[in-house]
Amino acid sequence: MTHVEIEITAALVRDLVRDQHPDLADRPVRPGARGWDNQLWRLGDDLAVRLPWATRSADALLRKEYSWLPALAPRLPLPIPVPQRFGEPSERFPRPWLITTWIPGTPADRAPVTRAAHAADSLATFLTALHQPAPSGAPAGRDRGGPLADRADQFAKGLTSATEQGLIHDPDAVRAVWHDAVTAPQWMGPALWLHADLHPANVLTSDGTFCGVIDFGDLCAGDPAYDLAAGWLLLPDDTADHFYAAYQPTPDTATMRRARGWAMARALGGILIGDAGVHGRPGGKPTWGPPAHAALRRLVATAR
């Protein structure tokens, strides 16, 4: 984590908006949320200012969202934060920033789903709408949406670390799910639009079900199995089959196997980040641990 040297305050946000978007300067500014890459400040009731405060890659991710999300948003059945204005780097703040729509709700790592069937249908409908062939100029997925084998070394190191810390009690079952996924046939269809970061902190809930999807910084084109892992990560027990039946077109067996592998990798990462948060280590987020452990338990059950 490389946090910016400049402290981000309400006064700074007001100054930035006044300098570059003066027609919005009369709106009240108040704290919104702090994410992995960005801070969010409310701008009135319906807008938010999103400023990078860590990970230098966040600058390019904001520019990507500004370029692509306005065209994608109208076809998506759940609200997403749509960029409205761009903020250029300046002497006040040397990095780009965005003004987006504000999406109300509580992240699912803090308010898990309770209306399971409704949430499964909602997530499936959202991904069915998003997973359309991407244009040739769409951003590449870095290490997301490509072959699972590209993550093999990282997965093995993460599993070893989590096992040594006493966080994984049946590493052989974890390896079995991973091996089955890695040996599944690769995606041979067109590269589809992916959110590529559908973990519980990036999906909002209200009244027990999903009400919005945020943080499209990893938006890319690739294998839909990466996003379909969300069925294991976001939904309660005994809901995955409902989700996969509602998603269209119905995933084939190979895609389901790869989705389980990506879900296992994401769950393992969430467990390590959650444990770091519990122990106060930098980058740790304690709310990530419980949903990640629940997902891992559900996935291990599929190997038995």
Backbone bond lengths (Angstrom), bond angles and torsions (degrees), N, CA, C in turn:
res aa  C-N    CA-C-N  psi(-1)  N-CA   C-N-CA  omega(-1)  CA-C   N-CA-C  phi
1 M - - - 1.459 - - 1.529 108.30 -
2 T 1.325 116.93 123.33 1.467 121.95 178.93 1.515 107.92 -118.03
3 H 1.330 116.65 89.49 1.451 119.94 -176.27 1.524 110.30 -75.51
4 V 1.333 115.85 147.48 1.451 120.70 -179.13 1.513 109.51 -65.47
5 E 1.329 115.42 148.82 1.448 120.22 -179.37 1.531 111.06 -72.08
6 I 1.320 117.64 -26.88 1.457 121.50 -179.15 1.523 109.89 -82.19
7 E 1.327 116.83 127.39 1.461 120.15 176.89 1.526 109.50 -71.60
8 I 1.319 116.27 128.62 1.460 121.33 178.97 1.521 108.53 -88.31
9 T 1.312 116.30 117.65 1.462 122.55 -178.46 1.519 109.62 -127.57
10 A 1.332 115.93 167.53 1.461 119.82 176.28 1.527 110.57 -59.72
11 A 1.328 117.31 -37.43 1.468 120.50 179.68 1.527 110.47 -63.42
12 L 1.332 117.20 -41.93 1.465 119.96 178.33 1.518 110.46 -63.17
13 V 1.333 117.52 -45.50 1.458 120.51 -179.79 1.527 110.46 -60.56
14 R 1.335 117.42 -42.94 1.471 120.25 178.02 1.525 111.08 -60.87
15 D 1.335 116.77 -40.95 1.464 120.21 -179.64 1.522 111.36 -65.83
16 L 1.321 116.38 -41.73 1.466 119.70 179.98 1.530 110.85 -63.39
17 V 1.310 116.26 -45.14 1.465 119.95 -180.00 1.532 109.82 -64.22
18 R 1.335 117.54 -44.00 1.461 120.56 -179.63 1.531 111.50 -61.61
19 D 1.356 116.49 -39.82 1.465 120.20 -177.64 1.530 112.52 -68.63
20 Q 1.342 117.03 -42.65 1.464 119.38 -170.65 1.529 114.15 -107.50
21 H 1.318 117.63 -22.59 1.468 121.08 -179.92 1.531 108.97 -137.74
22 P 1.330 116.37 66.14 1.472 120.02 -171.52 1.525 114.55 -61.66
23 D 1.335 117.69 -22.35 1.465 118.40 178.90 1.528 112.56 -68.65
24 L 1.353 117.49 -13.14 1.466 121.83 177.98 1.530 112.17 -105.88
25 A 1.337 116.93 5.43 1.461 120.47 -170.54 1.521 113.73 -70.17
26 D 1.338 118.41 -18.76 1.466 119.66 -178.19 1.530 112.51 -84.69
27 R 1.320 118.14 -1.67 1.462 120.57 -178.82 1.533 110.59 -79.65
28 P 1.322 117.61 141.97 1.476 119.71 177.43 1.519 111.57 -68.13
29 V 1.327 116.20 147.18 1.460 123.56 179.79 1.524 108.32 -116.88
30 R 1.331 116.25 131.82 1.460 119.89 176.94 1.531 108.44 -149.68
31 P 1.337 118.23 158.48 1.474 120.37 -178.10 1.523 111.92 -60.12
32 G 1.339 115.43 144.29 1.452 121.70 176.22 1.520 111.41 -113.51
33 A 1.346 117.50 -70.66 1.462 121.19 -178.55 1.520 108.95 -161.56
34 R 1.326 115.30 160.22 1.462 122.07 173.57 1.514 108.82 -117.05
35 G 1.324 115.76 116.28 1.449 120.52 178.82 1.512 111.63 -98.94
36 W 1.331 115.14 -172.51 1.463 121.22 -179.33 1.525 110.79 -64.03
37 D 1.327 117.13 -44.12 1.455 122.03 -176.92 1.522 113.87 -104.40
38 N 1.338 117.00 -30.23 1.460 120.76 -167.57 1.529 112.11 -132.28
39 Q 1.340 114.15 154.84 1.455 120.93 166.88 1.527 108.56 -100.39
40 L 1.321 115.35 147.47 1.462 121.48 -179.89 1.520 108.20 -120.64
41 W 1.340 116.11 127.97 1.450 122.29 177.34 1.518 108.64 -121.21
42 R 1.324 116.63 130.36 1.459 120.89 178.03 1.518 109.98 -67.19
43 L 1.330 115.61 139.23 1.466 122.22 176.51 1.522 106.36 -125.64
44 G 1.335 115.95 93.96 1.450 119.52 -170.67 1.519 110.03 70.83
45 D 1.325 116.01 -155.92 1.461 120.73 -176.09 1.523 113.64 -90.46
46 D 1.338 118.01 -24.39 1.462 119.39 -169.62 1.523 114.81 -121.26
47 L 1.337 118.09 2.92 1.458 121.04 -179.90 1.530 110.54 -127.72
48 A 1.323 115.44 163.05 1.464 121.72 176.94 1.522 108.84 -143.02
49 V 1.323 115.49 148.22 1.463 122.08 173.99 1.525 107.06 -104.12
50 R 1.313 115.53 126.69 1.467 121.71 -175.84 1.515 108.63 -114.75
51 L 1.339 116.23 116.04 1.458 121.78 -175.41 1.524 110.15 -122.81
52 P 1.342 117.36 131.77 1.472 119.44 177.87 1.527 110.21 -69.53
53 W 1.328 116.38 137.56 1.450 119.46 177.90 1.526 112.10 -132.46
54 A 1.310 117.72 -0.05 1.464 122.03 178.20 1.519 107.91 -155.33
55 T 1.330 116.22 170.14 1.469 123.45 178.34 1.525 111.88 48.42
56 R 1.306 116.35 102.47 1.466 121.92 -176.00 1.523 112.99 -55.79
57 S 1.335 117.63 -22.48 1.460 120.07 178.69 1.521 112.13 -66.66
58 A 1.343 117.09 -15.14 1.465 120.01 -177.49 1.521 112.19 -60.93
59 D 1.334 117.87 -29.11 1.466 120.18 -179.37 1.521 110.78 -60.00
60 A 1.332 116.40 -49.14 1.461 120.36 -179.37 1.523 111.14 -66.59
61 L 1.333 116.94 -33.06 1.460 120.06 -179.59 1.526 110.96 -67.06
62 L 1.333 117.74 -38.07 1.461 120.18 177.44 1.530 110.75 -64.91
63 R 1.311 116.38 -41.46 1.467 119.71 178.85 1.532 110.31 -63.59
64 K 1.333 116.32 -37.84 1.467 120.32 178.22 1.521 110.53 -62.65
65 E 1.332 117.18 -46.40 1.460 120.18 179.44 1.525 110.98 -60.31
66 Y 1.323 116.36 -41.79 1.466 120.20 -178.89 1.534 110.65 -63.14
67 S 1.327 116.11 -33.50 1.470 120.38 -177.44 1.521 112.64 -76.51
68 W 1.347 118.44 -37.98 1.454 120.81 -167.42 1.520 115.60 -108.84
69 L 1.326 118.56 -32.99 1.462 119.34 -171.53 1.521 114.85 -65.27
70 P 1.337 120.68 -37.52 1.472 117.75 -179.29 1.521 113.62 -57.05
71 A 1.332 117.79 -32.14 1.463 120.12 179.07 1.525 112.24 -79.84
72 L 1.341 117.57 -30.61 1.459 120.53 -178.15 1.524 112.49 -80.57
73 A 1.321 117.01 -34.61 1.465 121.65 -170.56 1.528 114.30 -55.59
74 P 1.347 120.13 -42.55 1.470 118.50 -174.07 1.525 114.79 -60.92
75 R 1.327 118.27 -24.45 1.463 118.95 -177.50 1.534 113.08 -92.64
76 L 1.338 117.70 -2.42 1.460 120.69 -175.58 1.522 110.98 -92.88
77 P 1.333 118.41 134.10 1.465 121.36 -173.78 1.523 114.94 -82.44
78 L 1.340 118.68 -8.18 1.456 122.10 172.66 1.525 108.94 -112.34
79 P 1.335 118.00 145.25 1.462 119.92 179.15 1.527 111.32 -62.50
80 I 1.325 115.70 143.10 1.456 122.33 173.08 1.527 107.78 -132.76
81 P 1.334 118.64 158.37 1.462 120.43 178.30 1.531 110.56 -74.48
82 V 1.312 116.65 109.33 1.468 121.39 -175.96 1.528 109.40 -94.63
83 P 1.344 118.49 123.14 1.462 120.30 178.27 1.531 111.80 -59.96
84 Q 1.329 115.99 132.90 1.457 122.60 179.04 1.528 112.03 -110.56
85 R 1.306 117.12 -37.24 1.461 122.72 -178.35 1.524 109.08 -141.10
86 F 1.341 115.16 154.56 1.462 121.42 177.25 1.512 109.00 -112.10
87 G 1.323 116.37 138.77 1.456 121.42 175.70 1.518 110.55 -108.81
88 E 1.329 116.13 122.14 1.456 120.28 -178.84 1.533 110.86 -81.63
89 P 1.342 117.82 150.28 1.464 119.99 173.34 1.530 110.40 -56.86
90 S 1.315 116.14 146.91 1.468 120.81 -177.35 1.519 109.23 -151.38
91 E 1.340 115.88 -179.93 1.455 119.53 177.12 1.524 111.56 -64.66
92 R 1.327 116.96 -31.63 1.464 119.68 179.19 1.522 111.68 -69.26
93 F 1.331 115.32 -39.53 1.464 120.69 -176.50 1.530 107.31 -148.49
94 P 1.337 118.20 113.32 1.466 121.33 -168.15 1.517 115.52 -83.24
95 R 1.332 117.75 19.50 1.454 120.47 -179.12 1.521 109.21 -132.02
96 P 1.334 118.43 156.85 1.468 120.38 177.19 1.523 110.41 -69.54
97 W 1.331 116.13 160.38 1.460 121.28 178.78 1.521 108.31 -152.68
98 L 1.317 116.66 166.15 1.458 121.72 -175.75 1.520 111.05 -127.10
99 I 1.316 115.07 153.68 1.454 122.37 162.48 1.524 106.20 -111.86
100 T 1.330 116.62 122.49 1.459 122.07 -176.97 1.523 110.19 -125.45
101 T 1.312 115.99 170.17 1.457 119.35 169.32 1.533 108.79 -68.56
102 W 1.317 115.61 149.72 1.467 121.79 177.77 1.528 108.75 -94.92
103 I 1.336 116.55 130.97 1.458 121.43 179.48 1.527 108.31 -109.75
104 P 1.326 118.49 113.10 1.470 120.10 179.10 1.519 111.85 -72.50
105 G 1.308 115.38 152.21 1.455 121.60 179.14 1.519 110.33 144.21
106 T 1.327 116.44 174.81 1.461 122.83 -179.90 1.521 108.75 -118.58
107 P 1.337 119.07 131.75 1.463 119.81 178.92 1.527 111.98 -55.31
108 A 1.317 116.05 143.11 1.464 121.09 -173.77 1.516 113.26 -68.25
109 D 1.339 118.60 -16.26 1.467 118.51 174.21 1.523 111.24 -73.77
110 R 1.348 117.06 -14.71 1.462 121.44 178.32 1.535 111.61 -108.22
111 A 1.302 117.69 -24.72 1.469 121.88 179.45 1.525 108.17 -138.36
112 P 1.327 117.78 83.04 1.471 120.94 -175.96 1.525 112.55 -63.12
113 V 1.312 114.41 161.10 1.464 122.51 177.47 1.526 110.44 -62.85
114 T 1.328 115.81 138.30 1.468 121.25 171.45 1.524 111.57 -119.60
115 R 1.333 117.56 -25.92 1.469 121.56 176.67 1.532 107.60 -94.31
116 A 1.326 115.01 80.62 1.457 121.07 -166.92 1.524 113.56 -60.75
117 A 1.321 118.17 -49.87 1.467 120.49 -176.12 1.517 111.06 -63.96
118 H 1.321 116.87 -42.84 1.464 120.22 179.23 1.526 110.15 -62.37
119 A 1.338 116.57 -43.82 1.459 120.02 -179.49 1.528 111.35 -64.90
120 A 1.335 117.18 -39.50 1.469 120.20 178.66 1.517 110.85 -62.44
121 D 1.322 117.12 -43.77 1.468 120.61 177.65 1.520 110.73 -63.60
122 S 1.329 116.64 -42.42 1.459 121.06 -178.01 1.528 111.31 -63.65
123 L 1.328 116.82 -45.27 1.463 120.64 179.44 1.523 111.04 -65.85
124 A 1.324 117.24 -41.76 1.464 120.59 179.28 1.516 111.60 -63.69
125 T 1.322 117.05 -41.84 1.468 120.66 179.12 1.515 111.02 -65.05
126 F 1.336 116.26 -40.01 1.461 120.56 178.56 1.531 111.02 -62.35
127 L 1.325 117.07 -47.68 1.460 119.32 -177.25 1.524 111.84 -72.35
128 T 1.312 118.02 -32.18 1.466 119.88 174.14 1.523 110.33 -59.28
129 A 1.340 116.50 -42.03 1.468 120.59 179.86 1.518 111.97 -70.74
130 L 1.341 117.07 -37.92 1.469 120.59 -177.89 1.518 111.78 -73.87
131 H 1.311 118.27 -39.43 1.460 122.40 -171.73 1.522 111.76 -78.15
132 Q 1.320 114.16 71.37 1.456 122.18 174.94 1.524 108.49 -115.37
133 P 1.340 119.21 155.32 1.466 119.85 179.77 1.523 111.82 -54.95
134 A 1.308 115.68 130.95 1.461 121.72 -179.49 1.522 109.72 -87.11
135 P 1.339 117.95 151.42 1.464 120.22 178.19 1.522 111.41 -68.97
136 S 1.301 116.29 165.28 1.466 120.98 -175.59 1.524 112.41 -61.54
137 G 1.314 118.71 -26.58 1.455 120.81 -179.31 1.510 114.31 -89.55
138 A 1.330 118.22 7.58 1.468 121.36 -178.17 1.523 110.26 -64.31
139 P 1.332 117.35 149.76 1.471 119.75 -179.22 1.522 112.04 -64.59
140 A 1.327 115.15 144.79 1.454 120.82 176.83 1.525 109.42 -76.92
141 G 1.316 116.32 161.63 1.447 120.79 -171.37 1.510 116.91 -91.23
142 R 1.333 118.88 13.39 1.455 119.85 -174.77 1.533 108.62 48.01
143 D 1.326 118.41 -114.55 1.468 119.78 179.55 1.519 111.60 -102.26
144 R 1.336 117.55 21.79 1.458 121.55 -178.33 1.529 109.47 -121.76
145 G 1.294 116.28 136.56 1.453 120.14 177.73 1.508 114.59 83.44
146 G 1.332 117.09 3.51 1.454 120.78 176.58 1.520 110.61 -105.36
147 P 1.343 118.13 -160.10 1.471 121.05 -178.77 1.528 111.88 -65.44
148 L 1.316 116.38 136.83 1.467 121.19 176.11 1.521 111.84 -58.41
149 A 1.316 116.81 -34.06 1.463 119.82 -177.10 1.520 112.40 -58.14
150 D 1.334 116.74 -25.87 1.460 119.49 178.71 1.521 112.20 -64.93
151 R 1.329 117.13 -18.43 1.469 121.95 179.94 1.526 112.73 -99.85
152 A 1.322 118.07 5.97 1.467 120.60 -170.66 1.526 112.04 -60.07
153 D 1.330 117.88 -47.01 1.465 120.34 -177.78 1.527 110.59 -64.88
154 Q 1.326 116.39 -44.55 1.455 120.48 179.85 1.526 110.55 -62.09
155 F 1.331 116.59 -41.97 1.461 120.16 179.51 1.523 110.53 -63.26
156 A 1.325 117.48 -45.42 1.464 120.71 -178.53 1.523 110.95 -61.61
157 K 1.327 117.52 -41.99 1.464 120.37 179.15 1.527 110.65 -65.50
158 G 1.338 116.88 -42.21 1.455 120.03 179.42 1.512 112.01 -63.45
159 L 1.337 116.66 -41.77 1.460 120.35 -179.83 1.527 110.30 -65.91
160 T 1.311 117.15 -41.63 1.468 119.80 178.15 1.523 110.79 -61.61
161 S 1.323 116.45 -45.30 1.461 120.68 -179.57 1.527 111.03 -62.38
162 A 1.337 116.88 -47.03 1.460 120.54 -177.99 1.530 111.31 -65.59
163 T 1.335 116.91 -36.70 1.464 120.56 178.76 1.524 110.65 -67.23
164 E 1.338 116.32 -44.28 1.465 120.05 179.43 1.520 112.30 -63.39
165 Q 1.346 116.99 -28.69 1.461 120.77 178.44 1.528 112.71 -84.53
166 G 1.328 116.50 0.13 1.453 120.12 179.86 1.513 113.92 77.82
167 L 1.338 117.57 19.32 1.460 121.71 -177.29 1.525 112.14 -91.33
168 I 1.324 117.74 -19.84 1.461 123.48 179.57 1.522 108.00 -119.39
169 H 1.319 117.39 123.92 1.459 121.14 -174.87 1.527 113.31 -101.14
170 D 1.325 117.55 -13.69 1.470 120.45 179.45 1.524 108.57 -138.46
171 P 1.340 116.82 70.12 1.467 119.10 -177.24 1.522 113.57 -61.03
172 D 1.320 118.05 -28.45 1.468 119.79 179.56 1.530 110.96 -64.57
173 A 1.346 117.08 -39.31 1.463 119.95 177.87 1.524 110.70 -67.35
174 V 1.336 116.93 -36.99 1.464 120.64 176.57 1.520 109.61 -62.69
175 R 1.329 116.47 -45.07 1.473 120.10 179.19 1.529 111.29 -63.11
176 A 1.323 117.47 -35.01 1.465 120.51 -179.15 1.526 110.82 -63.94
177 V 1.334 117.23 -44.13 1.467 120.57 177.61 1.523 109.98 -63.06
178 W 1.328 116.25 -44.06 1.457 120.72 -179.48 1.531 111.17 -63.38
179 H 1.325 117.34 -45.53 1.464 120.56 -178.96 1.519 110.95 -61.63
180 D 1.325 117.12 -42.34 1.464 119.96 178.77 1.524 110.55 -60.76
181 A 1.332 117.26 -38.58 1.463 120.62 -178.63 1.522 111.35 -71.81
182 V 1.322 117.18 -42.86 1.470 121.28 -177.71 1.519 111.34 -65.17
183 T 1.318 117.23 -31.60 1.464 120.61 -178.68 1.529 112.88 -88.33
184 A 1.317 118.14 -0.35 1.462 120.76 177.16 1.529 110.13 -71.36
185 P 1.331 118.63 151.08 1.469 120.51 175.42 1.525 111.11 -57.16
186 Q 1.338 115.80 143.15 1.454 120.96 -178.82 1.520 111.10 -75.42
187 W 1.320 115.49 163.25 1.461 122.82 177.07 1.516 109.44 -67.78
188 M 1.325 117.01 126.45 1.458 121.95 -179.51 1.524 112.00 -113.92
189 G 1.333 116.99 0.56 1.455 120.10 179.88 1.513 112.22 -83.17
190 P 1.334 116.93 -174.78 1.466 120.36 179.09 1.525 110.60 -68.13
191 A 1.321 115.70 155.61 1.464 120.51 175.40 1.527 108.71 -69.22
192 L 1.325 116.61 120.68 1.462 122.19 -176.97 1.526 110.03 -101.80
193 W 1.338 115.10 152.71 1.457 118.86 174.19 1.530 109.70 -61.02
194 L 1.329 116.55 134.70 1.462 122.98 177.82 1.517 109.93 -127.88
195 H 1.323 116.28 143.65 1.464 119.82 167.79 1.519 109.22 -69.74
196 A 1.326 116.53 -45.44 1.461 125.11 171.59 1.526 114.49 71.70
197 D 1.332 117.93 15.91 1.467 118.98 173.85 1.528 110.07 -156.50
198 L 1.319 116.43 45.79 1.464 121.54 -175.25 1.525 110.65 -85.92
199 H 1.316 116.31 72.93 1.455 120.63 171.31 1.528 108.75 -107.67
200 P 1.334 118.88 170.05 1.463 119.88 -170.22 1.524 115.76 -58.74
201 A 1.320 119.51 -26.77 1.463 120.04 -179.81 1.520 112.56 -76.03
202 N 1.336 117.84 -11.60 1.463 121.16 -176.90 1.530 113.49 -108.39
203 V 1.326 117.03 8.22 1.459 121.32 176.19 1.525 106.89 -125.27
204 L 1.326 116.72 130.56 1.461 121.88 -175.08 1.522 110.77 -97.77
205 T 1.339 114.80 147.33 1.451 120.43 178.64 1.521 110.50 -124.16
206 S 1.314 114.12 155.79 1.462 122.86 172.88 1.518 106.95 -157.33
207 D 1.308 117.27 137.65 1.461 121.53 178.78 1.525 111.36 54.66
208 G 1.340 116.47 35.94 1.453 120.66 172.77 1.509 116.65 82.78
209 T 1.336 118.15 3.64 1.463 120.05 -179.14 1.520 109.74 -141.72
210 F 1.322 117.00 176.11 1.458 120.83 -176.34 1.525 110.98 -75.68
211 C 1.338 115.41 139.46 1.460 120.10 -179.54 1.523 112.60 -131.65
212 G 1.324 118.66 1.45 1.455 120.46 178.92 1.516 110.92 178.37
213 V 1.326 115.59 159.48 1.466 122.87 177.30 1.518 107.30 -129.08
214 I 1.330 116.97 131.74 1.461 121.25 -175.61 1.525 110.68 -123.62
215 D 1.324 115.33 176.54 1.463 125.10 174.25 1.527 113.10 55.08
216 F 1.320 114.49 80.09 1.456 121.52 177.55 1.526 111.91 -96.76
217 G 1.331 117.35 25.87 1.456 120.11 -178.64 1.513 114.15 -61.05
218 D 1.335 117.93 -27.00 1.463 120.92 179.64 1.530 112.65 -97.35
219 L 1.325 117.50 12.31 1.464 121.70 177.10 1.528 110.64 -45.92
220 C 1.335 115.70 130.47 1.458 119.48 -177.87 1.524 109.13 -162.15
221 A 1.320 115.55 -179.17 1.461 121.76 177.86 1.522 109.26 -114.73
222 G 1.355 116.28 139.35 1.452 118.77 179.25 1.515 112.93 172.43
223 D 1.334 115.52 -150.50 1.457 124.68 -176.61 1.532 109.43 -75.71
224 P 1.337 119.12 123.84 1.463 120.46 -179.09 1.529 113.98 -62.42
225 A 1.331 118.10 -17.65 1.460 120.63 179.61 1.521 111.56 -56.62
226 Y 1.335 116.95 -30.33 1.464 119.05 -179.04 1.528 110.63 -61.15
227 D 1.330 117.33 -47.64 1.461 120.62 177.87 1.525 112.30 -72.51
228 L 1.325 117.13 -33.54 1.461 119.99 -177.89 1.528 112.09 -67.37
229 A 1.323 116.95 -14.17 1.462 120.27 171.25 1.514 111.60 -59.03
230 A 1.329 117.50 -22.15 1.463 121.64 -177.98 1.520 112.67 -60.86
231 G 1.334 117.73 -24.63 1.458 119.51 177.27 1.518 112.35 -58.93
232 W 1.328 116.75 -32.07 1.465 121.37 178.60 1.520 111.32 -86.30
233 L 1.315 117.22 -29.36 1.467 121.60 -172.43 1.524 113.91 -85.82
234 L 1.333 116.96 -29.66 1.463 121.03 -169.18 1.517 114.46 -109.06
235 L 1.316 117.50 -21.02 1.464 120.62 -170.21 1.530 111.68 -105.05
236 P 1.325 117.70 153.52 1.470 120.84 179.48 1.528 112.24 -67.72
237 D 1.326 114.83 174.45 1.466 121.06 178.65 1.531 110.90 -55.93
238 D 1.333 114.77 147.34 1.470 122.57 174.01 1.534 112.68 62.65
239 T 1.333 116.48 29.73 1.473 120.55 -179.85 1.519 112.27 -117.65
240 A 1.326 118.00 -16.36 1.456 120.72 -174.48 1.531 112.05 -59.42
241 D 1.333 117.84 -42.14 1.465 119.90 -179.04 1.530 110.81 -61.77
242 H 1.315 116.89 -40.31 1.470 121.28 177.69 1.528 109.91 -60.66
243 F 1.324 116.62 -44.98 1.464 121.59 179.69 1.527 111.34 -60.71
244 Y 1.323 117.13 -49.90 1.470 119.96 -176.73 1.529 112.31 -68.64
245 A 1.326 117.55 -27.44 1.461 120.06 175.83 1.526 111.39 -72.60
246 A 1.330 116.60 -29.92 1.461 120.34 -178.25 1.526 112.37 -82.72
247 Y 1.333 117.15 -24.91 1.467 120.82 -179.97 1.523 109.48 -72.42
248 Q 1.341 115.71 140.19 1.467 121.15 -179.62 1.531 111.25 -127.79
249 P 1.346 116.63 139.54 1.460 126.98 -4.44 1.523 110.98 -71.87
250 T 1.320 116.81 153.90 1.461 121.08 -177.61 1.530 110.15 -54.67
251 P 1.328 118.45 125.73 1.467 119.90 -178.48 1.524 111.81 -62.59
252 D 1.328 116.20 141.58 1.454 119.00 175.68 1.530 109.84 -77.68
253 T 1.313 115.97 173.03 1.470 120.76 -175.11 1.520 111.87 -60.88
254 A 1.328 117.59 -40.75 1.467 120.17 -179.44 1.527 111.18 -63.32
255 T 1.326 116.48 -41.48 1.470 119.68 179.35 1.521 110.60 -64.56
256 M 1.335 117.32 -39.31 1.459 121.01 177.19 1.528 110.75 -62.52
257 R 1.309 117.12 -40.18 1.468 120.66 179.45 1.527 110.57 -65.15
258 R 1.345 116.45 -44.63 1.467 119.01 178.96 1.526 110.76 -64.70
259 A 1.334 116.82 -37.29 1.462 120.02 179.08 1.529 110.52 -61.82
260 R 1.325 117.52 -39.70 1.467 119.62 177.38 1.527 110.68 -63.35
261 G 1.331 117.03 -38.75 1.459 119.50 178.57 1.521 112.38 -64.59
262 W 1.353 116.21 -45.60 1.462 118.97 177.69 1.515 110.63 -63.40
263 A 1.338 117.39 -38.20 1.462 120.08 178.50 1.527 110.33 -63.47
264 M 1.334 117.28 -39.13 1.462 119.82 178.87 1.529 110.40 -64.93
265 A 1.328 116.55 -42.34 1.465 119.27 178.34 1.521 111.42 -62.63
266 R 1.346 116.58 -42.27 1.467 119.90 179.99 1.528 111.26 -68.69
267 A 1.341 117.04 -38.57 1.459 120.29 178.37 1.529 110.40 -63.94
268 L 1.320 116.85 -41.92 1.455 120.66 179.31 1.528 110.56 -62.03
269 G 1.319 116.08 -43.41 1.458 119.41 177.20 1.516 112.08 -62.11
270 G 1.337 116.23 -41.32 1.456 120.08 179.08 1.516 112.59 -64.35
271 I 1.320 116.81 -36.51 1.464 120.93 178.15 1.529 110.33 -64.55
272 L 1.326 117.21 -44.96 1.461 120.39 -179.74 1.530 111.47 -66.08
273 I 1.325 117.46 -41.13 1.463 120.78 178.64 1.528 110.38 -68.63
274 G 1.331 116.39 -39.28 1.454 119.88 178.03 1.518 112.28 -64.01
275 D 1.331 116.71 -42.55 1.462 119.71 178.90 1.524 110.94 -64.61
276 A 1.338 117.24 -39.12 1.467 119.67 177.29 1.518 110.86 -61.11
277 G 1.341 116.37 -37.59 1.457 119.49 179.10 1.513 112.66 -66.91
278 V 1.333 115.90 -40.58 1.463 120.27 178.87 1.524 110.63 -60.26
279 H 1.328 116.35 -35.53 1.464 120.98 -177.48 1.520 112.66 -97.72
280 G 1.329 116.71 9.33 1.460 119.88 173.17 1.504 115.50 74.18
281 R 1.323 118.22 19.17 1.461 119.60 179.47 1.525 110.46 -81.22
282 P 1.341 118.53 150.40 1.471 121.22 -178.17 1.519 111.77 -56.74
283 G 1.314 115.67 138.29 1.454 120.62 178.98 1.504 114.22 83.69
284 G 1.324 117.06 -4.52 1.452 119.98 -178.31 1.518 112.65 -80.12
285 K 1.342 115.61 146.52 1.463 121.65 178.86 1.528 107.56 -136.09
286 P 1.339 118.06 101.10 1.467 119.84 -173.30 1.517 114.58 -60.77
287 T 1.349 118.30 -26.70 1.469 119.49 -179.30 1.524 112.47 -72.89
288 W 1.327 117.64 -12.15 1.460 119.80 179.17 1.522 112.52 -78.63
289 G 1.324 117.55 -21.92 1.454 120.61 -174.45 1.517 114.78 -66.33
290 P 1.338 119.74 -54.26 1.474 119.67 -175.64 1.526 114.51 -57.07
291 P 1.361 120.37 -47.69 1.472 116.90 178.79 1.520 112.88 -66.72
292 A 1.337 117.61 -29.53 1.467 119.72 178.60 1.526 110.63 -69.93
293 H 1.334 117.42 -41.83 1.462 119.84 176.90 1.531 110.95 -63.51
294 A 1.335 116.98 -39.18 1.468 120.36 178.95 1.522 110.74 -63.97
295 A 1.340 116.94 -41.41 1.461 120.26 178.39 1.514 110.98 -64.31
296 L 1.331 116.71 -43.34 1.470 119.52 180.00 1.527 110.52 -61.91
297 R 1.325 116.72 -41.25 1.465 119.59 178.70 1.533 111.03 -61.19
298 R 1.339 116.68 -42.73 1.474 119.91 179.13 1.531 110.80 -64.24
299 L 1.326 116.66 -39.49 1.465 120.47 -177.51 1.523 111.02 -70.43
300 V 1.322 116.80 -42.23 1.465 119.77 178.80 1.519 110.93 -59.89
301 A 1.323 116.51 -35.13 1.468 120.15 179.78 1.517 111.73 -62.12
302 T 1.339 118.07 -25.82 1.472 120.38 179.84 1.517 111.91 -74.07
303 A 1.335 117.26 -16.70 1.465 120.42 -177.78 1.509 111.49 -90.75
304 R 1.313 117.87 -2.50 1.475 120.31 -175.18 1.514 111.63 -102.04
